[in-house]
Amino acid sequence: MIGTSMFDELYEIHHHYSIYKKMKYSRNQMKIIIDSIIEQLYGYYITGKFNGIMNVRAKVVERIKIEQIDEDLNILTALNSLLRVYGDVFSKSYSDHKENYVKFIESELRELSLRLAEHSLNSNDSYAIRLRRML
């Protein structure tokens, strides 16, 4: 689904934000991490070539319609919410992203992080357990 290193990154993002109320990573670093998580989830849930965020969102919506396993549906729904705001948060054309960025960390990224950490496939992953306990 996603690698252990991504659980560690998610923990660091949420932990740093919860303590300091500011971001640990630059917007570009955060985009790289989020893109990696999106690609890994795309590879796990969807067959075919990864080709752009908007195309990914369309494929995720299609998969949501047919997914029958609740914990997978929860992840796909959280991923869809994250993808819905992705453009606003990481757009290069808009210079003041702080409000969108903060909401993204507190809402969409937190929800996806929690759903990933709660998934039964990650029940023995020490980084997922650490993330789940913190959230």
Backbone as CSV, one residue per row, in Angstrom:
resi,resn,N_x,N_y,N_z,CA_x,CA_y,CA_z,C_x,C_y,C_z
1,MET,0.835,-1.179,0.000,0.000,0.000,0.000,0.887,1.252,0.000
2,ILE,1.438,1.635,1.168,2.494,2.660,1.191,3.638,2.112,2.022
3,GLY,4.827,2.580,1.726,6.011,2.095,2.410,6.119,2.622,3.835
4,THR,6.875,1.903,4.634,7.122,2.292,6.019,7.703,3.696,6.106
5,SER,8.570,4.045,5.176,9.177,5.378,5.211,8.124,6.479,5.071
6,MET,7.041,6.202,4.357,5.973,7.193,4.218,5.208,7.362,5.532
7,PHE,5.046,6.283,6.290,4.431,6.412,7.609,5.308,7.271,8.516
8,ASP,6.617,7.089,8.401,7.544,7.907,9.178,7.425,9.382,8.786
9,GLU,7.346,9.658,7.489,7.189,11.043,7.018,5.877,11.645,7.515
10,LEU,4.800,10.881,7.433,3.504,11.372,7.901,3.542,11.656,9.399
11,TYR,4.194,10.778,10.141,4.332,11.012,11.578,5.071,12.326,11.828
12,GLU,6.178,12.520,11.138,6.977,13.736,11.326,6.166,14.990,10.981
13,ILE,5.414,14.940,9.910,4.577,16.081,9.514,3.573,16.418,10.614
14,HIS,2.816,15.424,11.054,1.768,15.657,12.043,2.342,15.988,13.423
15,HIS,3.402,15.298,13.798,4.020,15.538,15.102,4.579,16.958,15.176
16,HIS,5.328,17.351,14.178,5.919,18.694,14.155,4.823,19.758,14.158
17,TYR,3.790,19.543,13.370,2.702,20.516,13.303,1.958,20.601,14.645
18,SER,1.717,19.464,15.282,0.972,19.474,16.549,1.743,20.186,17.658
19,ILE,3.052,20.144,17.611,3.865,20.798,18.640,4.106,22.270,18.328
20,TYR,4.536,22.548,17.107,4.987,23.899,16.764,3.967,24.732,15.988
21,LYS,2.876,24.105,15.543,1.855,24.785,14.735,2.451,25.444,13.499
22,LYS,3.482,24.822,12.971,4.037,25.255,11.698,4.552,24.031,10.968
23,MET,4.838,24.210,9.698,5.221,23.096,8.861,6.702,22.771,9.008
24,LYS,6.997,21.507,9.008,8.384,21.059,9.076,9.036,21.150,7.704
25,TYR,8.242,20.940,6.675,8.763,20.881,5.312,8.299,22.086,4.500
26,SER,9.087,22.433,3.508,8.654,23.472,2.570,7.496,22.924,1.749
27,ARG,6.804,23.806,1.072,5.682,23.386,0.234,6.156,22.406,-0.839
28,ASN,7.321,22.654,-1.417,7.848,21.752,-2.453,8.208,20.380,-1.877
29,GLN,8.809,20.353,-0.684,9.129,19.075,-0.049,7.854,18.308,0.279
30,MET,6.861,19.044,0.776,5.583,18.420,1.114,4.915,17.857,-0.135
31,LYS,4.977,18.575,-1.218,4.388,18.100,-2.480,5.040,16.793,-2.919
32,ILE,6.345,16.694,-2.771,7.060,15.459,-3.139,6.566,14.287,-2.293
33,ILE,6.408,14.506,-1.004,5.923,13.448,-0.106,4.496,13.043,-0.476
34,ILE,3.626,14.027,-0.658,2.224,13.742,-0.998,2.134,13.043,-2.352
35,ASP,2.898,13.508,-3.327,2.898,12.860,-4.641,3.331,11.400,-4.539
36,SER,4.318,11.129,-3.706,4.776,9.754,-3.524,3.686,8.881,-2.914
37,ILE,2.986,9.408,-1.922,1.884,8.660,-1.299,0.776,8.411,-2.318
38,ILE,0.440,9.427,-3.092,-0.602,9.276,-4.114,-0.198,8.210,-5.127
39,GLU,1.033,8.251,-5.592,1.508,7.253,-6.562,1.473,5.845,-5.991
40,GLN,1.885,5.700,-4.730,1.870,4.372,-4.113,0.445,3.843,-3.966
41,LEU,-0.466,4.702,-3.555,-1.869,4.284,-3.423,-2.482,3.984,-4.787
42,TYR,-2.137,4.777,-5.768,-2.613,4.537,-7.134,-2.150,3.152,-7.593
43,GLY,-0.878,2.852,-7.369,-0.343,1.547,-7.760,-1.001,0.392,-7.032
44,TYR,-1.424,0.618,-5.810,-2.060,-0.436,-5.023,-3.511,-0.669,-5.439
45,TYR,-4.260,0.407,-5.654,-5.696,0.287,-5.886,-6.119,0.292,-7.349
46,ILE,-5.307,0.854,-8.214,-5.756,1.082,-9.584,-4.731,0.508,-10.559
47,THR,-5.232,-0.209,-11.552,-4.339,-0.710,-12.587,-4.217,0.339,-13.685
48,GLY,-3.111,0.346,-14.322,-2.887,1.318,-15.385,-1.787,2.291,-15.017
49,LYS,-1.475,3.121,-15.980,-0.371,4.055,-15.821,-0.805,5.313,-15.072
50,PHE,0.046,5.745,-14.136,-0.170,6.989,-13.399,0.088,8.143,-14.357
51,ASN,-0.915,9.012,-14.569,-0.723,10.105,-15.529,-1.443,11.384,-15.114
52,GLY,-1.000,11.954,-14.017,-1.533,13.251,-13.607,-2.583,13.162,-12.527
53,ILE,-2.577,14.156,-11.654,-3.456,14.170,-10.486,-4.939,14.155,-10.859
54,MET,-5.350,14.940,-11.838,-6.770,14.975,-12.203,-7.228,13.627,-12.754
55,ASN,-6.377,12.964,-13.509,-6.719,11.630,-13.995,-6.781,10.632,-12.847
56,VAL,-5.896,10.808,-11.880,-5.906,9.935,-10.710,-7.230,10.088,-9.965
57,ARG,-7.660,11.309,-9.790,-8.915,11.545,-9.063,-10.091,10.866,-9.767
58,ALA,-10.149,10.951,-11.077,-11.229,10.296,-11.826,-11.196,8.784,-11.603
59,LYS,-10.005,8.218,-11.608,-9.868,6.767,-11.391,-10.254,6.391,-9.954
60,VAL,-9.895,7.239,-9.002,-10.249,6.985,-7.604,-11.764,7.004,-7.437
61,VAL,-12.430,7.968,-8.044,-13.895,8.048,-7.969,-14.517,6.787,-8.566
62,GLU,-13.992,6.316,-9.677,-14.487,5.066,-10.283,-14.311,3.898,-9.319
63,ARG,-13.146,3.840,-8.681,-12.863,2.728,-7.759,-13.755,2.789,-6.516
64,ILE,-14.045,4.000,-6.041,-14.927,4.160,-4.881,-16.285,3.521,-5.158
65,LYS,-16.771,3.669,-6.373,-18.094,3.141,-6.739,-18.179,1.626,-6.646
66,ILE,-17.045,0.938,-6.806,-17.077,-0.526,-6.816,-16.418,-1.172,-5.597
67,GLU,-15.727,-0.373,-4.777,-15.015,-0.939,-3.621,-16.004,-1.461,-2.587
68,GLN,-15.766,-2.670,-2.097,-16.673,-3.284,-1.144,-16.078,-3.455,0.246
69,ILE,-14.782,-3.305,0.361,-14.128,-3.466,1.664,-14.087,-2.103,2.349
70,ASP,-14.695,-2.024,3.523,-14.860,-0.735,4.215,-13.551,0.008,4.444
71,GLU,-12.521,-0.688,4.924,-11.279,0.021,5.228,-10.602,0.542,3.956
72,ASP,-10.767,-0.152,2.844,-10.246,0.348,1.569,-11.096,1.512,1.061
73,LEU,-12.388,1.400,1.230,-13.286,2.492,0.843,-12.968,3.758,1.643
74,ASN,-12.662,3.600,2.928,-12.297,4.746,3.764,-11.030,5.432,3.251
75,ILE,-10.050,4.648,2.849,-8.809,5.212,2.316,-9.076,5.916,0.995
76,LEU,-9.818,5.279,0.117,-10.117,5.879,-1.186,-10.928,7.168,-1.037
77,THR,-11.859,7.197,-0.107,-12.657,8.402,0.133,-11.768,9.525,0.667
78,ALA,-10.877,9.197,1.589,-9.949,10.198,2.125,-8.983,10.675,1.039
79,LEU,-8.538,9.764,0.197,-7.658,10.139,-0.916,-8.388,11.063,-1.880
80,ASN,-9.640,10.770,-2.170,-10.430,11.629,-3.049,-10.559,13.043,-2.470
81,SER,-10.795,13.144,-1.173,-10.877,14.461,-0.518,-9.555,15.208,-0.626
82,LEU,-8.462,14.498,-0.426,-7.141,15.113,-0.553,-6.909,15.596,-1.982
83,LEU,-7.260,14.779,-2.952,-7.072,15.152,-4.356,-7.941,16.336,-4.751
84,ARG,-9.098,16.463,-4.122,-10.017,17.564,-4.416,-9.366,18.915,-4.103
85,VAL,-8.563,18.995,-3.054,-7.950,20.267,-2.656,-6.484,20.379,-3.072
86,TYR,-5.957,19.334,-3.647,-4.542,19.275,-4.027,-4.121,20.494,-4.854
87,GLY,-4.892,20.847,-5.844,-4.554,21.972,-6.717,-4.482,23.288,-5.976
88,ASP,-5.409,23.508,-5.051,-5.401,24.746,-4.265,-4.188,24.837,-3.352
89,VAL,-3.792,23.715,-2.815,-2.682,23.698,-1.861,-1.326,23.822,-2.554
90,PHE,-1.176,23.166,-3.688,0.138,23.102,-4.325,0.252,23.885,-5.625
91,SER,-0.731,24.696,-5.941,-0.699,25.498,-7.156,0.445,26.499,-7.132
92,LYS,1.158,26.615,-8.246,2.253,27.583,-8.360,1.735,28.979,-8.680
93,SER,0.513,29.074,-9.150,-0.020,30.369,-9.585,-0.541,31.220,-8.433
94,TYR,-0.614,30.676,-7.270,-1.162,31.398,-6.119,-0.078,31.476,-5.057
95,SER,0.248,32.675,-4.608,1.427,32.845,-3.754,1.175,32.632,-2.265
96,ASP,-0.014,32.925,-1.745,-0.261,32.765,-0.323,-1.102,31.515,-0.088
97,HIS,-0.425,30.436,0.229,-1.096,29.145,0.404,-1.299,28.781,1.867
98,LYS,-0.900,29.647,2.788,-0.871,29.267,4.198,-2.216,28.765,4.709
99,GLU,-3.286,29.475,4.421,-4.600,29.063,4.908,-5.000,27.696,4.346
100,ASN,-4.825,27.511,3.039,-5.144,26.225,2.418,-4.230,25.116,2.940
101,TYR,-2.976,25.460,3.154,-1.970,24.499,3.608,-2.298,24.002,5.018
102,VAL,-2.653,24.919,5.902,-2.994,24.561,7.278,-4.239,23.680,7.298
103,LYS,-5.261,24.067,6.563,-6.483,23.255,6.497,-6.172,21.866,5.931
104,PHE,-5.316,21.827,4.935,-4.906,20.561,4.322,-4.259,19.635,5.363
105,ILE,-3.343,20.155,6.163,-2.667,19.352,7.197,-3.677,18.882,8.241
106,GLU,-4.514,19.790,8.697,-5.449,19.492,9.785,-6.622,18.621,9.357
107,SER,-6.954,18.636,8.098,-8.151,17.942,7.645,-7.830,16.781,6.701
108,GLU,-7.591,17.102,5.437,-7.456,16.050,4.421,-6.260,15.129,4.666
109,LEU,-5.097,15.703,4.978,-3.930,14.849,5.198,-4.064,14.050,6.491
110,ARG,-4.629,14.666,7.508,-4.827,13.949,8.770,-5.772,12.759,8.575
111,GLU,-6.863,12.980,7.862,-7.837,11.901,7.627,-7.211,10.756,6.836
112,LEU,-6.499,11.089,5.772,-5.861,10.035,4.981,-4.807,9.308,5.816
113,SER,-4.029,10.048,6.572,-2.993,9.439,7.422,-3.612,8.460,8.416
114,LEU,-4.694,8.878,9.053,-5.369,8.023,10.026,-5.924,6.769,9.368
115,ARG,-6.575,6.931,8.233,-7.148,5.772,7.528,-6.060,4.784,7.099
116,LEU,-4.938,5.302,6.637,-3.820,4.432,6.251,-3.267,3.695,7.467
117,ALA,-3.075,4.417,8.551,-2.513,3.815,9.764,-3.451,2.783,10.378
118,GLU,-4.762,2.954,10.209,-5.751,2.028,10.771,-5.963,0.775,9.926
119,HIS,-5.519,0.770,8.678,-5.771,-0.357,7.779,-5.122,-1.631,8.321
120,SER,-5.822,-2.731,8.207,-5.336,-4.003,8.757,-4.007,-4.449,8.147
121,LEU,-3.717,-4.069,6.925,-2.424,-4.421,6.323,-1.258,-3.786,7.075
122,ASN,-1.539,-2.708,7.788,-0.485,-1.991,8.495,-0.519,-2.226,10.004
123,SER,-1.243,-3.240,10.436,-1.436,-3.460,11.869,-0.144,-3.799,12.605
124,ASN,0.849,-4.345,11.912,2.112,-4.702,12.561,3.262,-3.768,12.213
125,ASP,2.996,-2.740,11.430,4.034,-1.789,11.044,4.256,-0.805,12.196
126,SER,5.443,-0.806,12.758,5.706,0.033,13.944,5.523,1.516,13.650
127,TYR,5.826,1.945,12.438,5.646,3.358,12.076,4.159,3.702,11.937
128,ALA,3.377,2.780,11.406,1.928,2.990,11.302,1.304,3.019,12.694
129,ILE,1.769,2.157,13.568,1.253,2.125,14.946,1.575,3.436,15.649
130,ARG,2.783,3.927,15.487,3.200,5.194,16.102,2.339,6.354,15.564
131,LEU,2.103,6.360,14.277,1.270,7.395,13.667,-0.161,7.305,14.183
132,ARG,-0.700,6.104,14.226,-2.085,5.897,14.690,-2.246,6.377,16.137
133,ARG,-1.289,6.094,16.983,-1.362,6.523,18.387,-1.312,8.038,18.524
134,MET,-0.531,8.696,17.671,-0.406,10.130,17.752,-1.656,10.843,17.263
135,LEU,-2.295,10.296,16.204,-3.477,10.936,15.625,-4.704,10.673,16.478
